[in-house]
Amino acid sequence: MAIVFTKQKKKQSTLIIVLAFVVIIIIIVLWQGFFEKETPVFPEEVFRPAPKEIKINFEILENPKLKELQPFTEIEPFKEVPPTENEPGKKIGRENPFLPY
């Protein structure tokens, strides 16, 4: 009785053909990606807008409503509360501010 391996040989030959096809596609893609020179569709000068002239209206600074504005008072940062007799060692804030409540 003979053992027939024709199915296995047929499957192996189709896999070799598929592998060769995939390798050829990979080579074509790499060739186009690395060795083909890229030609720009449009030159940059076509899309570069003309520089706009900047005009600053300094007359706005002479507006009477602007002169009526008052500056904010400077806000001082929080300071630690010194310990008292009722609450010794009380401080503002938490030891680790990143822990959830």
Summary of the structure (lengths in Angstrom):
residues: 101
radius of gyration: 39.1
end to end distance: 80.1
largest distance: 111.8
contacts: 108
relative contact order: 0.04
helix: 43%
strand: 0%
